[in-house]
Amino acid sequence: MKKIAKLFTPALLAAAFVKAEANAITISADTNKYWAEVKAFAPGEIPGVANRDAAPAFSSDGKSVYFGAAPVKDITIMVSCYMDNKWTEPVIAPFCGGFHNLEPAFAPNGKYIVFASNRPATADGKIIDGYWSKKNYPGNGGNLWKVDLTKKGWGEPQRLPDVINQNNSIFSPAITADGSVYFMLPDTSGRFHIRRSQYKNGEYQTPVRPSFSIDAYGDVDPVVAPDESFLIFSSGRPPALPHTADLFIVFRTPKGWSEPLDLRQLISDKVFGVEARLSPDLKTLYFSNQRNAAGVTVNTDQYIWQVDISKVLKAHGL
């Protein structure tokens, strides 16, 4: 799968370097055990504008959604509000500025958003470059930034500390109820893996790699339940098809994270892709891929899809 030139999503590039090897890992699942219909998500359907959307992050009341899009040239974060039983035409989020901004994640309490951006790390710095998969990506780097929602609206974005922004290729934040942050960064081989930084006593702790993350295959784009009872991520590990990324779910157990289950096998063969997000009630999964409504893969566009995962959650006691 090739990167979409007009929509900068590092997870798509990460998937392009996945090489699935049959039988390398055995992950069993009953095909379509919890079947559900996959539907297109409305805010991406903007008349006259190509669909290049990803990572919808909902406010806690579900009445506004922030998502990555490329309405003109560069990716930025758009916002749409639910009014009169429909989503309004998206506009650029007020905190974006003139940079690449992507992958917004709302805090469960709705008080702030964390997002990735290539904006300079310091006021007098330069737009940052990225490096992963043994390639340089000029101007397409990423650090994580936090922006607070105040009574007067959105404040000024603040860069998260270096313990999280360890290099210039940090993307895909996800936030728990206690403020801890999951995100992805490349290892020494250039392959992206997920990390978790515990928020404790007002500070982010040294990030650790979760048990489901394995060296042989990348794992990207985490989205986590506020209480960390389950987490969904993308990976090219088997049984994902070669050069694609499936969506996997893991559950918290007394012994740690469960073995990953492939949602493409559990729900529908249409459930695959990157940039996973959850609805405020956690029952709907949103994700992006390059398959349009006709089922055709379109290399120039990216589409947001939604699917009910309540049956999967209920089967695991949630």
PELIN-V404377 format. One record per residue. N is the residue number from 0. RES is the residue in one letter. OMEGA is omega in whole degrees, -180 to 180 (999 if undefined). D_LAST is the distance of its C-alpha to the last C-alpha in Angstrom with 2 decimals. Layout:
{{N RES OMEGA D_LAST} {N RES OMEGA D_LAST}}
This chain:
{{0 M -175 33.97} {1 K 178 36.28} {2 K 174 35.50} {3 I -173 35.88} {4 A -174 39.03} {5 K 176 38.42} {6 L -176 34.81} {7 F 174 34.28} {8 T -176 30.84} {9 P -180 31.08} {10 A 177 28.11} {11 L 177 30.21} {12 L 179 33.05} {13 A 180 30.96} {14 A -178 29.89} {15 A -177 33.57} {16 F 177 34.35} {17 V 175 31.75} {18 K -178 33.48} {19 A 179 31.28} {20 E -176 32.84} {21 A 175 32.00} {22 N 178 30.75} {23 A 177 30.52} {24 I 178 26.85} {25 T 176 25.14} {26 I -175 21.58} {27 S 176 20.83} {28 A 176 18.64} {29 D -175 19.23} {30 T 177 20.82} {31 N -179 19.20} {32 K -178 16.80} {33 Y -173 14.46} {34 W 175 17.44} {35 A -178 17.38} {36 E 176 20.40} {37 V -176 21.21} {38 K 174 23.09} {39 A -179 25.33} {40 F -169 24.55} {41 A -174 27.37} {42 P 177 28.52} {43 G -176 29.69} {44 E -178 32.09} {45 I -178 35.03} {46 P 175 38.35} {47 G -180 40.90} {48 V -180 38.66} {49 A 179 37.29} {50 N 178 33.54} {51 R -169 32.81} {52 D -179 29.49} {53 A 167 26.43} {54 A 178 23.50} {55 P 179 22.73} {56 A -174 21.51} {57 F 169 20.68} {58 S -175 21.76} {59 S 178 19.30} {60 D 178 20.70} {61 G -174 20.48} {62 K 174 24.25} {63 S -179 25.47} {64 V 177 24.66} {65 Y -177 26.42} {66 F 178 26.86} {67 G 179 29.34} {68 A 176 32.23} {69 A -175 35.85} {70 P 179 37.62} {71 V -177 41.04} {72 K -176 41.30} {73 D 179 39.07} {74 I 176 35.34} {75 T 180 34.34} {76 I 179 31.48} {77 M 176 31.61} {78 V 176 30.12} {79 S -179 29.63} {80 C 179 28.89} {81 Y -178 27.58} {82 M 178 30.55} {83 D 176 32.00} {84 N 175 29.10} {85 K 178 29.61} {86 W 178 29.30} {87 T 176 32.51} {88 E -176 34.50} {89 P 173 33.20} {90 V -179 35.42} {91 I 179 35.57} {92 A -173 33.57} {93 P -177 36.14} {94 F -171 35.28} {95 C -176 35.86} {96 G -175 39.60} {97 G -178 41.52} {98 F 167 39.26} {99 H 177 36.62} {100 N -173 33.32} {101 L 172 30.01} {102 E 178 26.26} {103 P 176 25.42} {104 A 178 22.19} {105 F 167 21.50} {106 A -179 20.59} {107 P 180 17.51} {108 N 177 20.14} {109 G -173 22.22} {110 K 179 25.30} {111 Y 176 26.09} {112 I 168 25.73} {113 V -178 26.24} {114 F 177 27.92} {115 A -180 30.18} {116 S 175 33.89} {117 N -179 37.20} {118 R -178 39.02} {119 P 180 41.38} {120 A 178 40.05} {121 T -176 42.99} {122 A -178 45.01} {123 D -177 47.98} {124 G 180 46.07} {125 K 173 45.63} {126 I -171 42.79} {127 I 177 40.97} {128 D 178 41.08} {129 G 176 38.35} {130 Y 173 38.66} {131 W -178 36.39} {132 S 177 36.86} {133 K 178 40.39} {134 K 174 41.34} {135 N 178 42.23} {136 Y -176 40.80} {137 P 178 43.29} {138 G -176 41.85} {139 N 175 38.32} {140 G -180 37.01} {141 G 166 34.05} {142 N 178 33.16} {143 L -179 30.29} {144 W 180 31.28} {145 K 177 29.77} {146 V -176 30.86} {147 D 174 30.30} {148 L -178 30.03} {149 T 178 32.70} {150 K 180 34.23} {151 K -178 36.81} {152 G -177 34.45} {153 W 177 33.52} {154 G 178 35.36} {155 E 179 36.85} {156 P 177 34.64} {157 Q -180 34.77} {158 R 175 34.44} {159 L -173 31.92} {160 P -176 33.78} {161 D 179 35.16} {162 V 174 32.70} {163 I -180 30.27} {164 N -174 32.99} {165 Q 178 34.60} {166 N -176 36.34} {167 N 179 36.77} {168 S -179 33.98} {169 I -173 30.79} {170 F 168 28.26} {171 S 178 24.69} {172 P 170 23.23} {173 A -169 19.61} {174 I 178 19.09} {175 T -178 16.67} {176 A -179 16.69} {177 D 177 19.46} {178 G 177 21.53} {179 S -174 21.17} {180 V 167 21.90} {181 Y 178 21.09} {182 F 179 23.88} {183 M 175 26.01} {184 L -178 29.61} {185 P 174 32.00} {186 D -176 33.12} {187 T 177 36.79} {188 S -178 36.68} {189 G -179 35.57} {190 R -180 32.13} {191 F 173 29.19} {192 H -179 26.45} {193 I 173 23.57} {194 R 176 24.14} {195 R 176 22.34} {196 S 178 24.44} {197 Q 175 23.33} {198 Y -173 24.63} {199 K 178 26.38} {200 N 176 29.24} {201 G -179 29.76} {202 E 174 30.11} {203 Y -179 28.30} {204 Q 180 28.49} {205 T -178 29.61} {206 P 177 27.03} {207 V -179 25.63} {208 R -179 24.46} {209 P -173 20.98} {210 S -178 21.12} {211 F 179 20.00} {212 S -176 23.03} {213 I -175 26.05} {214 D -170 29.70} {215 A -176 30.51} {216 Y 177 28.27} {217 G 172 27.29} {218 D -171 23.81} {219 V 170 23.64} {220 D 178 21.92} {221 P 165 18.72} {222 V -169 16.11} {223 V 172 13.50} {224 A -178 10.68} {225 P -180 12.72} {226 D -180 11.26} {227 E 176 11.50} {228 S 174 8.10} {229 F -179 9.03} {230 L 178 12.39} {231 I 179 14.35} {232 F 178 18.10} {233 S 179 21.17} {234 S 175 23.52} {235 G 180 26.46} {236 R 175 25.66} {237 P 12 25.94} {238 P 175 25.02} {239 A 178 25.64} {240 L -178 29.01} {241 P 175 31.93} {242 H 174 32.19} {243 T 177 28.88} {244 A 174 25.45} {245 D 175 22.19} {246 L -179 18.72} {247 F 177 16.61} {248 I 175 13.01} {249 V -178 12.44} {250 F 177 9.72} {251 R 178 10.79} {252 T 177 12.10} {253 P -179 14.80} {254 K -178 17.32} {255 G -179 16.24} {256 W 176 14.88} {257 S 172 14.27} {258 E -179 16.75} {259 P 175 16.38} {260 L -176 15.53} {261 D -178 17.72} {262 L 175 16.21} {263 R 178 19.76} {264 Q -176 19.72} {265 L -171 16.29} {266 I -174 16.75} {267 S 177 20.38} {268 D 176 23.43} {269 K -179 23.56} {270 V 176 20.48} {271 F 178 22.33} {272 G -173 23.80} {273 V 174 23.37} {274 E -179 22.60} {275 A 173 18.84} {276 R -179 17.47} {277 L 172 14.51} {278 S 180 14.96} {279 P 179 14.63} {280 D 176 11.62} {281 L -174 10.03} {282 K -179 10.04} {283 T 176 13.44} {284 L 174 14.76} {285 Y 179 18.44} {286 F -178 20.80} {287 S 168 24.55} {288 N -175 27.02} {289 Q 178 30.62} {290 R -179 30.23} {291 N -175 31.53} {292 A 179 30.92} {293 A -180 33.50} {294 G -178 31.65} {295 V 177 34.38} {296 T -177 33.87} {297 V -172 35.80} {298 N -178 36.67} {299 T -176 37.71} {300 D 175 34.62} {301 Q -172 30.89} {302 Y 175 28.44} {303 I 179 25.03} {304 W 177 22.68} {305 Q -180 19.36} {306 V 180 16.87} {307 D 178 13.78} {308 I -175 10.80} {309 S -180 8.40} {310 K 178 9.29} {311 V 180 8.60} {312 L -179 4.99} {313 K 180 4.90} {314 A 179 7.35} {315 H 172 5.75} {316 G -179 3.82} {317 L 999 0.00}}
